[in-house]
């Protein structure tokens, strides 16, 4: 399970070090996509196949829209010998990343946030509907 919060910086060539604990679980072929929360998400090859398989639950026209947007903006990356991945410039701009980033393990995927956007989330305070969400999970 991917978990933990890590702070890093992106270098001038748009390379980001993936923490060793996360890199090991993500594997050699990582898919990076834009997320609706203005962060980036990383998926292992196995989880990416599961993610795209969910398109089959949609109507044909919905599946086309989802696949077109998500897959057209997805990139497959491989960590180099130092554990860094190259993040495309358009994705850097989308996520508002300038220098410092926060990498967060979220169970089956990893989120990459600009430090500024991450800090705006103010996760020290429990979300208003958190108890309701936990109840839905049976926790």
C-alpha positions as semicolon CSV with decimal commas, in nm:
position;residue;x (nm);y (nm);z (nm)
1;X;0,000;0,000;0,000
2;X;0,131;0,342;-0,100
3;X;0,134;0,579;0,196
4;X;0,322;0,862;0,361
5;X;0,394;1,227;0,288
6;X;0,730;1,334;0,146
7;X;0,874;1,674;0,061
8;X;1,113;1,717;-0,231
9;X;1,207;1,970;-0,491
10;X;1,194;1,939;-0,866
11;X;1,517;2,013;-1,051
12;X;1,566;2,250;-1,344
13;X;1,512;1,962;-1,590
14;X;1,168;1,882;-1,439
15;X;1,294;1,567;-1,269
16;X;1,148;1,458;-0,938
17;X;1,290;1,200;-0,700
18;X;1,029;0,942;-0,611
19;X;1,080;0,830;-0,250
20;X;1,230;0,480;-0,241
21;X;0,934;0,332;-0,050
22;X;0,694;0,456;-0,316
23;X;0,917;0,385;-0,616
24;X;0,953;0,021;-0,518
25;X;0,576;-0,026;-0,517
26;X;0,511;0,180;-0,832
27;X;0,753;-0,031;-1,034
28;X;0,939;0,040;-1,356
29;X;0,647;0,167;-1,566
30;X;0,460;0,455;-1,405
31;X;0,169;0,639;-1,560
32;X;0,128;1,004;-1,465
33;X;-0,202;1,187;-1,514
34;X;-0,363;1,519;-1,430
35;X;-0,613;1,509;-1,144
36;X;-0,922;1,723;-1,101
37;X;-0,775;1,863;-0,776
38;X;-0,494;2,033;-0,974
39;X;-0,235;1,779;-0,865
40;X;-0,073;1,494;-1,055
41;X;-0,130;1,123;-0,992
42;X;0,108;0,833;-1,042
43;X;-0,012;0,479;-1,105
44;X;0,177;0,151;-1,125
45;X;0,125;-0,044;-1,445
46;X;-0,115;-0,281;-1,265
47;X;-0,323;-0,002;-1,111
48;X;-0,332;0,193;-1,439
49;X;-0,487;-0,109;-1,612
50;X;-0,749;-0,130;-1,336
51;X;-0,812;0,246;-1,361
52;X;-0,872;0,240;-1,737
53;X;-1,085;-0,075;-1,707
54;X;-1,337;0,135;-1,513
55;X;-1,420;0,314;-1,838
56;X;-1,617;0,001;-1,931
57;X;-1,872;0,087;-1,661
58;X;-1,970;0,402;-1,852
59;X;-2,191;0,444;-2,156
60;X;-2,003;0,433;-2,484
61;X;-2,016;0,812;-2,527
62;X;-1,908;0,875;-2,164
63;X;-1,625;0,625;-2,200
64;X;-1,503;0,805;-2,512
65;X;-1,498;1,139;-2,331
66;X;-1,321;0,995;-2,026
67;X;-1,066;0,798;-2,228
68;X;-1,002;1,086;-2,465
69;X;-0,924;1,337;-2,191
70;X;-0,749;1,108;-1,944
71;X;-0,543;0,902;-2,187
72;X;-0,453;1,193;-2,415
73;X;-0,304;1,371;-2,114
74;X;-0,137;1,063;-1,961
75;X;0,235;0,993;-1,986
76;X;0,429;0,680;-1,909
77;X;0,755;0,745;-1,726
78;X;1,034;0,524;-1,600
79;X;1,249;0,614;-1,298
80;X;1,615;0,666;-1,386
81;X;1,902;0,506;-1,191
82;X;1,868;0,774;-0,922
83;X;1,493;0,718;-0,880
84;X;1,388;1,036;-1,063
85;X;1,105;1,070;-1,310
86;X;1,077;1,336;-1,578
87;X;0,753;1,532;-1,550
88;X;0,635;1,694;-1,876
89;X;0,629;2,075;-1,872
90;X;0,254;2,094;-1,940
91;X;0,190;1,885;-1,631
92;X;0,422;2,103;-1,423
93;X;0,222;2,408;-1,532
94;X;-0,114;2,235;-1,474
95;X;-0,021;2,143;-1,116
96;X;0,131;2,484;-1,043
97;X;0,466;2,332;-0,952
98;X;0,755;2,575;-0,931
99;X;1,019;2,419;-0,708
100;X;0,898;2,240;-0,396
101;X;0,658;1,948;-0,415
102;X;0,477;1,721;-0,173
103;X;0,441;1,355;-0,269
104;X;0,159;1,168;-0,097
105;X;0,089;0,796;-0,099
106;X;-0,288;0,743;-0,133
107;X;-0,323;0,366;-0,115
108;X;-0,333;0,259;-0,480
109;X;-0,178;0,571;-0,630
110;X;0,052;0,863;-0,548
111;X;-0,035;1,232;-0,565
112;X;0,218;1,503;-0,649
113;X;0,127;1,851;-0,524
114;X;0,292;2,188;-0,548
115;X;0,391;2,277;-0,193
116;X;0,171;2,587;-0,206
117;X;-0,145;2,399;-0,310
118;X;-0,076;2,123;-0,057
119;X;-0,046;2,377;0,224
120;X;-0,375;2,539;0,116
121;X;-0,555;2,209;0,186
122;X;-0,496;2,264;0,560
123;X;-0,512;1,895;0,647
124;X;-0,449;1,964;1,013
125;X;-0,823;2,023;1,048
126;X;-1,046;1,722;0,997
127;X;-1,267;1,764;0,687
128;X;-1,626;1,861;0,765
129;X;-1,771;1,540;0,623
130;X;-1,491;1,307;0,736
131;X;-1,701;1,114;0,991
132;X;-1,965;1,059;0,723
133;X;-1,705;0,926;0,479
134;X;-1,560;0,691;0,743
135;X;-1,913;0,566;0,821
136;X;-1,967;0,484;0,452
137;X;-1,648;0,279;0,469
138;X;-1,773;0,100;0,778
139;X;-1,499;0,249;0,994
